[in-house]
Amino acid sequence: MDTADILHAIRSGADAVMLVGCKFGECDYETGNRTAKRHVDFAKRVLDSIGVGSNRVEMFFCSAAESDKLVAAITEMTRRVEELPSNPLK
Amino acid sequence: MENWHQFPHICENIEAKEMQENTFEKSKLDAAYYAVQSFRVRCLVDSREDILKTGRYTEENLDNMTMDLFAQELHKFQFWQKIKNSGSMKWDQIIAYARETGQAVFDVVRQAYEMKYEGLASIEELNGQFSQITATAADPGDIRPIYDQVSKISPHICSGCGMCAGICPLGCITVENGKLTIDETKCIHCGLCFTACPRSFLPKKLVDWLVSHGEAAPVDVQIGSYLEALSAQTKVPDILTVGQDGGVVTTLLYYAFQAGKIDAALGAKMGTTLWKPEPFIMRTKEDAILAAGTKYANNPNLSALPQVKKFSKIAVVGTPCMMQALRKGDIFKLDAKLRDQIKYKIGIFCMESFPYEGIVQIAKQLGTSIENAKKMNINQGKFFITNKDGTVVQAPIKEVTQHARKECHYCYDLTSESADISVGSIGSPAGWSSVLVRTPAGKELFDGALAAGLLEVKKLAEIQPGLPLLVKIAGTKSNNSSKKVLEGLEKKHPVPAYK
C-alpha cells in the first residue's frame, strides 16, 4: 500500500479513503502499519496541496477485539462523506 | 529572459493562490498520481524514520524537501499533459504557459529537460536555442525515472567532490581519496545522489542560464558567463605570505567573516597526513588564513555539508565539480533550506586533481619529498615545489600529468563556470590571481572586499597574458573532456552526460 493507491482511489471516484490497521507493534508484517501511516500522512499533504482536502483520507488503528473502535471509525468516515461534497469523478 | 524576475521565488509553495477545498481536477489528480510514484519522492516517504534517525535532516526539513520534490514532479506531469494535449509546444507557448500557471520560465524549461532525460518528451533546438518540445507516446507509468539509477554512478567517472556523501539522507556514501563507495545495506535507492552528482548528467544549458541570470550576461563558450574579468592581489599582509597566488579566496573569506556576511565557510586544509587535505569548516577570519593555499590532492569537500548545515550564512570554496554539484542542487531544488543557507559559491580554477599517492610520486620525481615541500603550485605549464630550505624544483606539467586522476579528465570546466565568483592563477602574473565575477552575489562579495581596502585590482584585459590564455587553456580542457567522453562512449563505458 502506498500513496499512489490512495490517489488512485480518489481519481477513480471514491469520496473518501479509509485505512484500518493493527495497533503499532501488533502488525503481522511487523512494520506494515507504520509504513501505511507514513503514506497516509504524505497523501494528506498531497491532497491538501492539490485542493482535494486532507480530510478525505484517514487511518485508524484497532485490534481484532476492539469492535467498538472499528464502529466508531466507520461512523466517523460515514459522517465525513455525508458532509463533504461528493466526488464528481465517479 | 522573460519572467526571469520570478526566479527568486523558486521554492515557493505549490500553489501561490489560495486553493479552494474540494476541487477535483481530473488532470491534476492524474498528475499527482504519477508524481507520488516518482522514485525520489517515494523513497523519502518510505524511509522517513530511518532518515530522521541519522539526524541529517530535521522533521520539518525532510517534510519540506519531500513536498518540494513532489511539487516539482507534479508540475512536470502537468506540463507533460499540456504538451501531450497539444502535441507539441513552441517557445512562445512555453512562456505563455509559465505565465498562465504562475511559474518561472526557468522552472518550466527545467521540467522540459527532465522529461527529455526520462523519455517523456523530445526537445528540438534551433541554433542552440530551445525551439520546440514534443511529447513522446510513452505512458508516464511505463517510464523509469532518471533517478532510479543510484547504484549506477560509476566510480570510474567520479569527480570526488563528495556531494553524494553530503546529500545522502542516510549517510551511507563515503568518498575517500577520490573513490566513492555506497553501503548497499543501508541505501534506500532514493537517487538523490544521482540527481546531485555533477558527473551523472549535467544540464549545461540550465547551469549557464542560472549563472547568467537568464542570459542577461554574455556566456563565453570556454569560460562561462561572467560580469567582470579582473586580476587581484590581497592587501592583507598575513595572507600575502600564505596565499597561493594573489590570496584572493582567503581575502574574500576574511572579508566575509569580518563583515558578518557569513558565519561559516566550507573549504579544505591540510590534514594530519602531510599534504593530504581534509574538509575544513571555518568559523573566523583567522580560520580562513589556516585554509590558504592550493591543495592538489583530491578532497571531498562537499561530504561535510551535513556539518555546516547548522550555520545560517555559509560560503563554500571548491573546485569546478563541487560548484557544478551545488548548482545542480539549485536546478533540481534539492534541500531548499541548505540552498538558502549557502550565500556564496567560490570556485577555483582546476585542470585536474591528483590522488594523494600521485602527489607523493610527483615530489619523488622532482627529486624532493612531501616532508621537505613547503608549497606546490602549477604555473605556466610547470609544476613547482618550493622546499622548506627555499630551493625550488620543477617539471613540465606533461611529465607529471600521468599521476593525475583519470576521472578528472571527464570534466570540461576549468574556471568553475557554476560558481558565483571564480579565482585562479591562469592569466595573471605571479603573485596575482585572475578573478571572474559571475553573479550578483559574487559581485557583492568582491566589491565589499574591495571597498574595505583588502584587495588591489586591475582589469584582466589590461594585463599579460590575461584573458586570451585563460580562454585557450579552458578550451584545451573542454576539448580533452569531449574526446574522453567520445572515447568512453565507443568503449561503452559509463560517461557523464553534459546536455
Boltz contact constraints between the chains, C-beta under 6 A:
constraints:
  - contact:
      token1: [A, 3]
      token2: [B, 36]
      max_distance: 6.0
  - contact:
      token1: [A, 4]
      token2: [B, 33]
      max_distance: 6.0
  - contact:
      token1: [A, 4]
      token2: [B, 36]
      max_distance: 6.0
  - contact:
      token1: [A, 4]
      token2: [B, 37]
      max_distance: 6.0
  - contact:
      token1: [A, 7]
      token2: [B, 32]
      max_distance: 6.0
  - contact:
      token1: [A, 7]
      token2: [B, 33]
      max_distance: 6.0
  - contact:
      token1: [A, 8]
      token2: [B, 33]
      max_distance: 6.0
  - contact:
      token1: [A, 11]
      token2: [B, 29]
      max_distance: 6.0
  - contact:
      token1: [A, 11]
      token2: [B, 33]
      max_distance: 6.0
  - contact:
      token1: [A, 38]
      token2: [B, 45]
      max_distance: 6.0
  - contact:
      token1: [A, 38]
      token2: [B, 48]
      max_distance: 6.0
  - contact:
      token1: [A, 42]
      token2: [B, 45]
      max_distance: 6.0
  - contact:
      token1: [A, 46]
      token2: [B, 32]
      max_distance: 6.0
  - contact:
      token1: [A, 49]
      token2: [B, 14]
      max_distance: 6.0
  - contact:
      token1: [A, 50]
      token2: [B, 28]
      max_distance: 6.0
  - contact:
      token1: [A, 50]
      token2: [B, 32]
      max_distance: 6.0
  - contact:
      token1: [A, 51]
      token2: [B, 19]
      max_distance: 6.0
  - contact:
      token1: [A, 51]
      token2: [B, 23]
      max_distance: 6.0
  - contact:
      token1: [A, 53]
      token2: [B, 21]
      max_distance: 6.0
  - contact:
      token1: [A, 53]
      token2: [B, 22]
      max_distance: 6.0
  - contact:
      token1: [A, 85]
      token2: [B, 22]
      max_distance: 6.0
  - contact:
      token1: [A, 87]
      token2: [B, 24]
      max_distance: 6.0
  - contact:
      token1: [A, 88]
      token2: [B, 24]
      max_distance: 6.0
  - contact:
      token1: [A, 89]
      token2: [B, 24]
      max_distance: 6.0
  - contact:
      token1: [A, 89]
      token2: [B, 26]
      max_distance: 6.0
